[in-house]
Amino acid sequence: MNLDDNSLIIRNIAAYYNSKFALHGATPQGVDWNGQFSHELRHRQFLRLLGDDRDASVLDLGCGFGDFLRFLRADGHRGAFIGYDIVPDMIAEAVRLHGEGADRRWRVGAIPDETADFAVASGIFNVKGLLPTETWAHYVHETIDFLARAGRRGFAFNVLSLSSDPERRRADLYYADPSETLSWCIQHYGRSVALLQDYSLYEFTMIVRRV
């Protein structure tokens, strides 16, 4: 996939999420989640990556309006936080809601140009639109590579699961095979990988640690 292809994909994704945010604002629906319960449940899976290190820095790729920062602070996390998103209005709302400072910074962009102890991405691989599945899967793998480079000590992401009921799947969404994704991550990033699919949503979370 060349740079022009990636740019087109990113523009299409940005337009999709911008429309959701314009309609729903700083709510779970504004970042295309069903509601607050599932939003927080997804956040909670990433705590497995951070462990007990309350001072670790975190980079959130696709941060939306910064709700993961709110969640982390409520859980006692003190480390620096960097949020990236491709929708400028979402970043502006994150700044309005959470402010900026030495412990929280916000960026408009699709590819991080800085690193943190841990990097996470929630929901950014789900909406493929009309793209062929193979094209989107290649984009997903490239983006996971960017995420891996951004997390010095590890990274995590979630994606809709092919283990979900076939009749519930939508043609415009991307579903990954959990076992294939696990094998791909082990092949590319080492054996310290965990697959989480026991939290009652039609998705899974991959946790990858540096050893």
SERO-4910 file (N, C-alpha, C, O; in steps of 0.05 Angstrom, whole numbers):
BEGIN
 pado doro    nc1    nc2    nc3   cac1   cac2   cac3    cc1    cc2    cc3    oc1    oc2    oc3
  Met    A     17    -24      0      0      0      0     18     25      0     36     27     16
  Asn    A     12     44    -18     29     67    -20     18     90     -3     -4     88      9
  Leu    A     33    112     -2     26    134     15     -1    146      7    -16    154     25
  Asp    A     -6    148    -19    -32    159    -28    -55    142    -19    -76    153    -11
  Asp    A    -52    116    -19    -73     98    -10    -79    103     20   -102    105     28
  Asn    A    -58    105     36    -61    110     64    -74    137     69    -91    139     87
  Ser    A    -66    157     54    -78    183     58   -108    183     52   -123    196     67
  Leu    A   -116    169     32   -144    167     25   -159    152     47   -181    161     55
  Ile    A   -148    131     57   -161    116     79   -164    134    103   -186    135    115
  Ile    A   -143    148    110   -145    165    134   -165    188    130   -179    194    149
  Arg    A   -166    199    106   -187    220    101   -215    209    104   -232    222    115
  Asn    A   -219    185     94   -246    173     96   -253    167    125   -276    171    134
  Ile    A   -233    156    140   -238    151    169   -245    176    184   -263    178    199
  Ala    A   -229    197    178   -233    223    192   -260    234    186   -274    244    204
  Ala    A   -269    232    161   -296    242    154   -318    226    168   -337    238    178
  Tyr    A   -314    200    170   -334    184    184   -336    192    214   -358    196    224
  Tyr    A   -314    193    228   -315    199    256   -322    229    261   -334    235    282
  Asn    A   -314    246    243   -323    274    246   -353    277    245   -364    292    260
  Ser    A   -366    261    228   -395    262    226   -408    251    252   -428    262    261
  Lys    A   -396    230    263   -406    219    288   -403    239    311   -421    243    327
  Phe    A   -380    252    312   -375    271    333   -393    296    331   -403    306    351
  Ala    A   -397    305    306   -415    328    302   -443    322    310   -457    340    320
  Leu    A   -451    297    307   -479    289    314   -482    285    344   -503    292    356
  His    A   -462    272    357   -466    263    385   -448    277    405   -454    275    429
  Gly    A   -428    291    396   -411    306    415   -393    287    431   -388    264    424
  Ala    A   -384    297    454   -366    283    472   -380    261    488   -383    264    512
  Thr    A   -390    241    474   -403    218    486   -392    193    474   -378    194    454
  Pro    A   -398    169    485   -389    145    472   -399    142    443   -384    133    426
  Gln    A   -423    151    438   -434    150    411   -418    169    393   -417    164    369
  Gly    A   -407    190    404   -392    209    388   -366    198    377   -354    209    358
  Val    A   -356    176    389   -333    161    379   -341    134    369   -325    116    367
  Asp    A   -367    131    364   -379    107    351   -379     82    369   -377     60    359
  Trp    A   -383     86    395   -388     64    413   -418     64    420   -432     84    417
  Asn    A   -427     40    430   -456     38    436   -464     53    461   -486     64    462
  Gly    A   -447     54    481   -455     67    506   -432     68    525   -410     58    520
  Gln    A   -437     80    549   -416     84    569   -406     58    580   -382     55    585
  Phe    A   -423     38    584   -415     13    596   -394     -1    579   -372     -8    589
  Ser    A   -399     -4    553   -380    -18    536   -355     -1    532   -333    -12    529
  His    A   -358     26    532   -335     43    529   -315     39    552   -291     36    548
  Glu    A   -326     38    577   -309     34    600   -298      5    601   -275      1    610
  Leu    A   -313    -14    592   -304    -41    592   -280    -44    574   -261    -59    580
  Arg    A   -280    -31    551   -257    -31    533   -233    -18    546   -211    -28    544
  His    A   -238      5    558   -216     18    573   -203     -1    593   -178     -3    595
  Arg    A   -220    -16    607   -210    -32    629   -191    -54    620   -173    -62    635
  Gln    A   -194    -64    595   -176    -85    586   -147    -75    584   -129    -91    587
  Phe    A   -144    -50    578   -117    -39    575   -102    -37    601    -77    -34    601
  Leu    A   -116    -39    624   -102    -38    649    -84    -63    652    -64    -62    667
  Arg    A    -90    -84    638    -73   -108    639    -45   -101    628    -25   -112    637
  Leu    A    -44    -83    608    -18    -75    597     -2    -58    617     22    -62    621
  Leu    A    -16    -39    630     -2    -21    648      6    -34    674     26    -26    687
  Gly    A     -9    -54    683     -3    -67    708     -6    -48    731    -25    -33    732
  Asp    A     12    -50    750     11    -33    774     28     -7    771     31      7    791
  Asp    A     38     -2    748     56     21    744     39     47    740     32     53    717
  Arg    A     34     61    761     17     85    759     31    109    747     19    129    741
  Asp    A     57    107    744     73    129    734     82    125    705     96    142    694
  Ala    A     75    103    693     83     98    666     70    118    647     47    126    651
  Ser    A     84    126    626     72    144    606     56    127    586     62    104    581
  Val    A     34    140    575     16    126    558     11    143    533      7    167    535
  Leu    A     12    130    510      4    143    484    -21    129    474    -22    105    471
  Asp    A    -42    145    469    -67    135    460    -71    143    430    -76    167    425
  Leu    A    -69    124    412    -73    130    384   -102    126    376   -113    104    378
  Gly    A   -115    149    368   -143    149    364   -158    155    389   -177    142    397
  Cys    A   -148    176    403   -158    182    430   -185    194    431   -197    196    453
  Gly    A   -196    203    409   -222    217    410   -221    242    427   -203    258    423
  Phe    A   -240    245    444   -241    268    462   -227    264    488   -230    279    507
  Gly    A   -211    243    490   -193    239    513   -205    224    536   -197    228    559
  Asp    A   -225    207    531   -239    194    553   -221    174    568   -224    169    591
  Phe    A   -201    162    553   -184    143    567   -166    157    588   -160    145    608
  Leu    A   -159    183    583   -145    197    604   -162    200    629   -153    196    651
  Arg    A   -188    208    625   -206    210    648   -207    183    663   -206    183    688
  Phe    A   -210    161    648   -211    135    661   -186    128    676   -187    118    699
  Leu    A   -163    133    664   -137    127    677   -134    143    703   -126    133    723
  Arg    A   -140    169    702   -137    186    726   -156    176    748   -149    176    771
  Ala    A   -180    168    741   -199    158    761   -189    132    773   -196    125    796
  Asp    A   -172    117    758   -161     92    768   -135     96    784   -123     77    793
  Gly    A   -126    121    786   -102    128    801    -77    130    785    -55    133    796
  His    A    -79    130    758    -56    133    741    -45    161    742    -61    180    741
  Arg    A    -19    165    745     -7    191    747     12    198    724     20    221    722
  Gly    A     19    179    707     39    183    687     30    202    665      7    209    662
  Ala    A     49    210    649     44    228    626     27    215    605     29    190    601
  Phe    A     10    230    592     -9    220    573     -7    236    547     -6    260    548
  Ile    A     -5    222    524     -4    235    498    -27    223    481    -28    199    477
  Gly    A    -45    241    472    -67    232    456    -65    241    427    -60    264    422
  Tyr    A    -69    222    409    -68    227    380    -96    221    368   -108    201    375
  Asp    A   -105    239    350   -129    233    335   -128    247    308   -115    268    306
  Ile    A   -142    236    288   -142    248    262   -164    267    257   -166    280    236
  Val    A   -182    271    278   -204    290    276   -197    314    293   -197    313    317
  Pro    A   -191    337    280   -183    361    295   -204    369    316   -197    378    338
  Asp    A   -230    367    310   -250    375    329   -250    358    354   -255    368    376
  Met    A   -243    333    352   -240    316    376   -217    325    393   -219    325    417
  Ile    A   -195    331    380   -171    340    396   -178    367    409   -170    371    432
  Ala    A   -191    384    395   -199    410    408   -217    405    432   -215    419    452
  Glu    A   -235    385    430   -252    379    453   -236    366    476   -242    372    499
  Ala    A   -217    350    469   -200    338    490   -185    360    505   -183    359    530
  Val    A   -175    380    491   -161    402    504   -181    417    522   -174    424    544
  Arg    A   -205    422    512   -225    436    528   -233    421    553   -235    433    574
  Leu    A   -236    395    550   -245    379    573   -223    374    593   -228    374    617
  His    A   -199    369    583   -178    359    601   -154    378    604   -137    374    622
  Gly    A   -153    398    587   -131    417    589   -105    405    578   -104    382    569
  Glu    A    -84    421    578    -58    412    569    -37    419    590    -41    438    606
  Gly    A    -16    404    591      5    410    610     27    389    608     28    373    589
  Ala    A     45    389    628     68    370    627     58    341    628     72    324    617
  Asp    A     35    336    640     26    308    643      5    300    622     -6    278    623
  Arg    A     -3    319    604    -23    312    583    -19    329    559    -19    354    560
  Arg    A    -15    316    536    -11    330    511    -28    318    489    -35    294    490
  Trp    A    -36    335    470    -54    326    449    -43    332    421    -32    354    417
  Arg    A    -47    314    403    -36    317    376    -57    310    355    -72    291    359
  Val    A    -58    324    333    -73    316    310    -55    301    291    -35    311    282
  Gly    A    -61    275    286    -44    259    269    -51    230    270    -65    221    288
  Ala    A    -42    215    250    -48    187    247    -24    169    255    -27    146    261
  Ile    A      0    181    254     25    166    259     40    180    281     49    203    277
  Pro    A     44    168    305     58    181    326     87    186    319    100    169    307
  Asp    A     96    210    326    125    216    322    139    219    348    161    231    350
  Glu    A    127    208    369    140    207    396    133    180    408    116    166    398
  Thr    A    145    174    430    141    148    443    132    152    472    135    173    484
  Ala    A    122    130    483    114    129    512    121    101    522    129     83    506
  Asp    A    118     97    548    123     70    558    104     50    545    112     29    537
  Phe    A     78     58    544     58     40    533     41     56    512     36     79    516
  Ala    A     33     42    491     16     54    470     -9     37    467     -7     12    468
  Val    A    -32     50    464    -57     35    461    -73     47    437    -69     70    429
  Ala    A    -90     30    426   -109     39    405   -135     25    409   -136      0    409
  Ser    A   -156     40    412   -183     28    417   -202     36    395   -208     60    391
  Gly    A   -212     16    380   -234     21    361   -225     32    334   -242     35    317
  Ile    A   -199     36    330   -191     49    305   -190     30    281   -186     38    259
  Phe    A   -193      4    286   -191    -16    265   -219    -27    256   -220    -45    239
  Asn    A   -240    -16    266   -266    -28    262   -280    -20    236   -292    -37    223
  Val    A   -279      5    229   -296     16    207   -279     16    181   -264     35    177
  Lys    A   -283     -3    165   -269     -5    139   -284      8    116   -273     14     95
  Gly    A   -311     13    121   -327     24    100   -329      5     76   -335    -18     80
  Leu    A   -326     16     52   -329      0     28   -303    -13     18   -302    -26     -2
  Leu    A   -281     -9     33   -256    -20     25   -256    -51     25   -269    -63     42
  Pro    A   -242    -64      7   -239    -93      8   -225   -101     35   -208    -87     45
  Thr    A   -233   -123     45   -222   -133     71   -192   -135     70   -179   -128     89
  Glu    A   -181   -145     47   -152   -148     45   -138   -122     47   -117   -120     59
  Thr    A   -149   -101     34   -136    -75     35   -137    -64     63   -117    -53     72
  Trp    A   -159    -67     76   -161    -56    104   -143    -72    122   -130    -60    140
  Ala    A   -141    -98    119   -124   -114    136    -95   -105    134    -80   -105    153
  His    A    -87    -99    109    -59    -89    105    -55    -62    120    -35    -58    132
  Tyr    A    -75    -45    119    -74    -19    133    -72    -24    163    -57    -11    177
  Val    A    -88    -43    173    -88    -50    202    -60    -59    210    -50    -50    231
  His    A    -47    -76    195    -21    -86    202      0    -64    202     17    -63    219
  Glu    A     -2    -46    183     17    -23    182     13     -6    207     32      3    219
  Thr    A    -12     -1    214    -18     16    237     -9      3    263      1     17    281
  Ile    A    -12    -23    266     -2    -38    289     28    -34    291     39    -32    313
  Asp    A     42    -34    269     71    -29    269     77     -2    280     96      1    296
  Phe    A     62     19    272     66     45    283     61     45    313     76     58    328
  Leu    A     41     31    322     34     30    350     57     16    365     64     24    387
  Ala    A     67     -6    354     89    -20    366    114     -3    370    127     -4    391
  Arg    A    120     14    351    143     32    353    138     53    374    157     63    386
  Ala    A    113     60    378    107     82    397    108     72    426    111     89    445
  Gly    A    105     46    431    105     36    459    131     23    466    137      0    457
  Arg    A    147     36    482    174     25    488    172     -1    504    189    -19    500
  Arg    A    153     -3    522    151    -26    539    128    -45    531    126    -67    541
  Gly    A    112    -36    513     90    -53    503     68    -36    491     68    -12    492
  Phe    A     49    -51    480     26    -37    467      2    -56    467      4    -80    472
  Ala    A    -21    -45    461    -46    -60    461    -66    -47    442    -65    -23    437
  Phe    A    -83    -64    431   -104    -54    413   -128    -74    414   -125    -96    423
  Asn    A   -151    -64    405   -174    -82    403   -185    -81    375   -179    -63    359
  Val    A   -200   -102    368   -211   -105    341   -235   -124    343   -236   -142    360
  Leu    A   -255   -120    326   -278   -137    325   -270   -165    318   -251   -170    303
  Ser    A   -285   -185    329   -276   -213    327   -293   -229    308   -318   -226    307
  Leu    A   -280   -246    292   -294   -265    275   -307   -287    292   -322   -303    281
  Ser    A   -302   -287    318   -316   -306    336   -345   -297    341   -360   -311    354
  Ser    A   -352   -273    332   -379   -263    336   -398   -278    318   -390   -291    299
  Asp    A   -424   -275    324   -445   -289    308   -445   -277    280   -447   -253    277
  Pro    A   -444   -294    259   -444   -284    232   -467   -266    225   -464   -247    210
  Glu    A   -490   -272    235   -514   -256    229   -513   -228    241   -529   -211    233
  Arg    A   -495   -224    260   -493   -198    272   -472   -180    259   -471   -156    264
  Arg    A   -457   -191    241   -435   -175    228   -446   -156    207   -466   -161    194
  Arg    A   -431   -134    205   -438   -114    185   -417   -113    163   -394   -117    168
  Ala    A   -426   -108    138   -408   -109    115   -388    -86    116   -366    -89    105
  Asp    A   -394    -64    130   -376    -41    130   -356    -42    153   -340    -24    157
  Leu    A   -357    -64    169   -339    -67    192   -318    -89    186   -323   -107    170
  Tyr    A   -296    -87    200   -274   -106    197   -273   -125    221   -274   -116    244
  Tyr    A   -273   -150    216   -272   -171    237   -246   -187    232   -241   -197    210
  Ala    A   -231   -191    253   -206   -205    251   -208   -232    265   -224   -236    284
  Asp    A   -192   -251    256   -191   -278    269   -173   -276    293   -149   -269    290
  Pro    A   -183   -282    317   -166   -279    341   -141   -296    340   -119   -286    347
  Ser    A   -143   -321    332   -119   -338    332    -99   -329    311    -75   -331    316
  Glu    A   -108   -321    288    -90   -311    267    -76   -285    277    -52   -281    272
  Thr    A    -91   -268    290    -79   -243    300    -58   -249    322    -37   -236    323
  Leu    A    -65   -268    339    -46   -276    360    -20   -286    347      2   -279    355
  Ser    A    -22   -304    327      1   -315    314     17   -293    300     42   -294    301
  Trp    A      3   -275    287     17   -253    273     33   -236    293     55   -228    287
  Cys    A     21   -229    316     35   -213    336     59   -227    347     80   -215    351
  Ile    A     56   -253    352     79   -269    362    102   -269    342    125   -267    349
  Gln    A     94   -273    317    114   -274    295    129   -247    293    153   -247    288
  His    A    115   -225    296    127   -199    292    138   -186    317    157   -170    315
  Tyr    A    127   -192    340    135   -177    364    144   -194    388    149   -184    409
  Gly    A    146   -220    384    155   -237    406    133   -252    420    110   -248    414
  Arg    A    141   -269    438    122   -288    450    106   -276    474     87   -289    483
  Ser    A    113   -253    483    100   -241    507     74   -227    498     72   -202    499
  Val    A     55   -243    490     30   -233    479      6   -246    493      7   -270    498
  Ala    A    -14   -230    499    -39   -241    512    -63   -234    495    -65   -211    485
  Leu    A    -81   -253    491   -106   -249    477   -129   -249    497   -133   -268    511
  Leu    A   -143   -227    498   -166   -224    517   -192   -224    501   -196   -207    484
  Gln    A   -209   -244    506   -235   -245    492   -256   -255    512   -275   -269    504
  Asp    A   -253   -248    537   -271   -258    557   -287   -236    571   -294   -238    595
  Tyr    A   -292   -214    557   -305   -191    570   -331   -184    557   -339   -160    557
  Ser    A   -345   -203    545   -373   -201    537   -379   -182    514   -403   -175    510
  Leu    A   -359   -174    499   -364   -158    475   -355   -174    451   -339   -192    453
  Tyr    A   -365   -166    427   -358   -180    403   -331   -171    391   -330   -162    369
  Glu    A   -311   -173    407   -284   -163    400   -263   -177    417   -270   -193    434
  Phe    A   -238   -172    411   -217   -181    429   -196   -159    431   -194   -141    415
  Thr    A   -180   -161    452   -158   -143    458   -132   -158    458   -130   -179    470
  Met    A   -112   -147    444    -85   -159    444    -67   -142    461    -66   -117    459
  Ile    A    -53   -155    479    -34   -142    497     -6   -153    489     -1   -177    490
  Val    A     12   -135    482     39   -143    474     59   -128    492     59   -104    494
  Arg    A     77   -144    505     97   -132    522    125   -136    510    130   -156    497
  Arg    A    142   -117    516    171   -120    509    185   -136    531    180   -131    555
  Val    A    201   -154    524    216   -170    544    246   -168    539    261   -180    554
***
